[in-house]
Structures are given as C-alpha cells and as structure tokens.
Amino acid sequence: MPLMMAAYTLQYIDKSAMSYAAIFTFRADTNLSPHQYQWLGSAYYFGYLAFSLPNAYFLQKFPLKRYLGACILVWGVMLVLMSVFRTFAGLCFCRVALGMSEGVITPGFVLLISRFYKREEQPLRVGIWYCCNGLGSFIGGLISYGTGHIDAGPHIPNWIWIFVINGTMTIIVGVVFLWICPEQAESAWFLTPEERMMGKERVRGNMSSLESKVWKWDGMGEALLPWRDLQGWILFLLVTSYCIPNGGLGNFLHLILQSYGFSPLQTILVGLPQAAAQVFIALTGSYIARRFKNSRTIVMMIFVLPSLAGVSIQYATRNTGALLFGYYILPGFVAGVGQAFAMPGANATGYTKRCTVSSMVYVAYSMGNIIGPHFFDSTENPPYRSGMFTCIICFSISIPLALGLRLLYRRQNKRRDEIMAAAGKSHDPTLGTFEDVTDQQNLNFRYHL
C-alpha cells in the first residue's frame, strides 16, 4: 500500500504540474494560446486513451510490477523533459507520452489490490490510494508555492522547477517500485512461507484467477457485448459523466481560482483546503462502502450532490465568498470515481474479462478528460460559464446511471438465487475458486452493490 500511495500521489502531481505552471509564466514563456493550452490538457488523455487497450494486454502478458515500474520511470523522464521544450509540438509530445505511461497505473493497481485483498476489503484499499489525488494536490501546491520563491536568474523561470523536482521524485519512486514491489502474496518477500499461503487462501472467495497469461476472446466478448453483460457499458457511461467535468476542472482548477482575483501565490495557498477536502471525501466514501454492505452505488449517488451544488454556485453567482464555498465542495464526485474504478476488480471475474472491463472504464476516463477542457473558456464573461453548465448536466446524468447499475446487479443476484433454488442449491459465499471463469459463468458469484 505505501508504494501504491507514493506512486499515485506522484501521478496526480505530475499530470497536474502544467496547471500549477500555468499560474506563473508558463503559457507566456512557451507562447501558448488559450486554445493550445486546452489541447495540451487533452493531449495527456489522448495518450491515455491510445494505450488503454494495449495496457490491458501488457498487464496480462508481462510481470505486473516490472511493467508498472517501467511506466513510472518513463513518465518521470517525460515530466522532466517538459522543462526543456518551449514549443507546442514538443510539449504536446511530452503530454501524450505522459498519458500513455501514467494510464497503466490505475488499472494496474486495481489488479494488484485484487491479488491481496478480499472483495469486501477492496473499496477501502482502492480509496486509500485514490485519495492520494487530494494528497498530491496538497503536496503539489506546497511544492509549487516553494518554487515560486526560487530566484535562479532571469533566464530560468520558476515554473521549470515544478517539472524538474516532481519528475526527479517520480524517477526515484519508479526505481524503488521495481526493486521491492511484490507481484502477489505468494511472492511477497516480507512474508514467511506460512503467511504467503495464508495470503493466497484468504482471497479464494474472490472467485477469480489471480493471474493468467492466456488471453480469452470469449471473456473479452462477454465484457464488450451489451446483450451478454451490460455492466461494462453502464460503467463506461458513468465514468464518462464524471470525467468530462474532471477534465475541465482538473486542467483549469487553479485558473478558475485565480479568476476570482487572487495572485499566483495566493491562488496556490487558497486552493490547499480543497486538496484536503479531496482526501477526506475519497476516504469517507471508501470507508462507507467498506463499512456498510452493498453501499457502493449509494456512495456514487450521494457524494456527487456536493459537486452538483458547487458547479451550480459557480454558474449562478460572482460573489467571491459563495464562489469559494462552491469551489471547496467541488471534489465530492471523486468518491464516486473511486468506487467506479474499484468495480471491475470486485464485479468482473475471469482475468481477460476483468482487464477488458477495466480498459472500458479507463477509455471512458480518457474520453471524458479529453472532451472536458474544451468547454472551459477563459474569454467568457464570467469566465468558464459554459464549462460549469456542462458539469451540471454531467453530474445530473451520473445519478440515474449509478441507480441503473445498482438495479442491474440486484436483478442478476436475484436471478442467480432463483436458478440455484430451482436446482435445489443455495448460494455459498465461502465456496471460492481460483479458476479463470467469468462472473457470468459462475452461478455462485454475487455482485457487490
């Protein structure tokens, strides 16, 4: 868990580094137009999207820790290179490569979590590393505030250090990850032989293969064909509805705050409470999903409401006090995103199917984040009004989608109970298996709501 937390903290800092640099002289020094800055925000997710399906394949074909560690090293190098380029083309190359390499982390970590923890334990563990988005925002803000005070001469602007410092830290974490991260309980160097066997047996109830090098086309078809299983497509639409707002807010978050009239350094400091709120919201949502049975989709529906209120305030008023309040409650939806990311690990079994559903989720994540920045226009009066209206629509759509996912899972569980009862059998939650079969093929499998 500490390794995943460190890497996830850095992936947020690194993909957000450009938004911190933007409140200094980054856009002027690189001659970026507002339109080009929007496309740089999307470029990261073009790389993320382009490598979503290849990453699913590579995660199955290569040792998990080696592939993840190599990707961490690559994105650290790409971030350092962003301090070198002064053209849109060069910066765009770095952003695309950053997205291609960072895109493996979330699905890879979901797979890693599923190898060590029971299904009921996974939401909290995913929430722990997912809340590091907020931790990354907080730490990234402090680093950026510090770099704002560096005086290295007229030819070395402050924003360069944002990329150099964060990229160097990422490279160090990548080396450590390759060195000490275990693949699964059976190969964990810090466990005794007895503890390794216990670690393997405790996840037998997940009813899923821990690892398979064989790509099963039938499992992929089950994930992709809606008449065979609809859950992947509902998750796809749900994550898209979260990530169109996420793409806009994530790239323009500090510029939105600066538009209230704050200086660059004031913007960083005033934004820190929102970063702390992200940590609290993600952990709270994950704890509720872990503490109360079948509450995951309820967390999705409830926690998006503060975000809906926050963007409505941004759209409706220019009162600074109200805007700040709305700004601080914007991250509510991140609890729902974390639960959506955890769903494939909990409710899609069969290694190929799980990888495919995970890829669908991250394709949606990429598409939403590509689309989102283009609704945010700083030249509007008031600024970013179209973006806020888009967020209102998307957050509103996410609620019935989460409800539909809940009803689908409930119907499937009821149908399985009826089939087993007709055969004179009953559901046995203690009957586990490591066979590489899908959730549709295993009638003893029950979905977590």
Secondary structure, 3 states (H helix, E strand, C coil): CHHHHHHHHHHHHHHHHHHHHHCCCHHHHCCCCHHHHHHHHHHHHHHHHHCHHHHHHHHHHCCHHHHHHHHHHHHHHHHHHCCCCCCHHHHHHHHHHHHHHHCCHHHHHHHHHHHHCCHHHHHHHHHHHHCHHHHHHHHHHHHHHHHCCCCCCCCCCCHHHHHHHHHHHHHHHHHHHHHHCCCCHHHCCCCCHHHHHHHHHCCHHHCCCCCCCCCCHHHHHHHHCCCCCCHHHHHHHHHHHHHHHHHHHHHHHHHHHHCCCCCHHHHHHHHHHHHHHHHHHHHHHHHHHHHCCCCHHHHHHHHHHHHHHHHHHHHHCCCHHHHHHHHHCHHHHHHHHHHHHHHHHHHCCCHHHHHHHHHHHHHHHHHHHHHHHHHCCCCCCCCCHHHHHHHHHHHHHHHHHHHHHHHHHHHHHHHHHHHHHHCCCCCCCCCCCCCCCCCCCCCCCCCCC
